[in-house]
Amino acid sequence: MVNAPCYPNTQAFSQELMEKLPDLIDMEPGGVLILFSSHRHLDETYEQLTRICSGHLLKQSQLGKHQLLEQHRKYIDQGQKSIILGLQSFAEGVDLIGNYCNHVIITKLNFKAPNTPIEKTIQHHYQKKGLNAFYQHSLPEASLRLTQAAGRLVRSTTDRGRVTLCDRRIIDQAYGLKLLDNLPGFTLKLPRKEAID
């Protein structure tokens, strides 16, 4: 499901996301994994959710990764709601089978910052070859990260649940449908464009 408020690079994005998150968290029983692309956004959201959210909130760096996942499983085994807030390292190599993860919420597409020295060098490399660095490099990497993040939901053949992407670029930008097409085996529920304007 795509639930896309304001563009991620606007000030209104965090506020709109906070308005939607409590309902998104309550959509499914069991475990929820919310993925962020920055520490700042994760920390801000965690602080706000602690005041309004029912269920146990577990933030990356609060405990070691192994301990945090064990605590999450313990809460779920006790029939309680547990929500993990994590960064890219929780979008890959984390196995939360069955009821341990029924909903993955991806707050925004994870593009690397284009102004780092490494990214500038890569952009220059593609420009010298007459190629578009965004389509040749940035977009495929973002697609891989999106697939990895969505893949946290389905860790066995019996896993079911929901993936929610809170980034309207997936609908508004020409590359959005290409990213969605690269996701394996998901049924997509896209809002009408006018419903999110």
Order of alpha helices (4+ residues) and beta strands (2+ residues): alpha-beta-alpha-beta-alpha-beta-beta-alpha-alpha-beta-alpha-alpha-alpha
